[in-house]
């Protein structure tokens, strides 16, 4: 039968595993892993836009594991489009310019979304779980209670 220490350690490890799976499921179910701000460089170059006019050429992009979307503003109003899973996931600029023939979009700002940090938290939880299970090999000293000593002196010892 396992000791109390091992029961506590493996119960805590089970709770960490369940928490890690929950974090991973929540992260995979969302689609905003990476968000960014795009600038329509072609439109800016065509009209030689300055600082106040750049707002008309600024759009947004987001994508996750399976799909995403982008909002283009190239001086012609807002245009929304969906982005599905593509081959190049490394750079947001490649994703922004995917199937874009007329305009060149430049990434101005890029942020890691909440889902990405949930995946990081899940990985950290897995690491903590490994440490918890490894700590089950630590043998703790057994607690021993002292038994009350019986008196060794007899009545003859007191008379001496």
HUWO-V948147 format. One line per field, one symbol per residue. phi: phi as a letter, one per 30 degrees, with the letter a starting at -180 (. if undefined). psi: psi as a letter, one per 20 degrees, with the letter a starting at -180 (. if undefined). burial: # if it has 16 or more other C-alpha atoms within 10 Angstrom, else .. Layout:
BEGIN
phi: ???
psi: ???
burial: ???
END
This chain:
BEGIN
phi: .ddddddddddddddddddddddddddddcccdbbaccbdddddddchdcedddddccbbbbabdcaaabccbcicjdbcbcccebdccdbdddddcdhcccccccdcbbbdddddddddddddddddddddddddddcddddccddddddcdcdddddd
psi: pqrhghggghghhgghgghgggggggghirjmgpqrpqpnhghghgjlqaghihhijpaqqqqbghrarqopnkijrppqqqprprhnjhphhhghjpkohhqppppgqpqprhhghhhghghhhgghhghghhiiipoqqqppqpqpqqpiqrhhhhh.
burial: .....#..##..#..##.###.##..##.###############.........#.##########..########.......#........#####.......####..#..####.##.###.##..#..##...........................
END
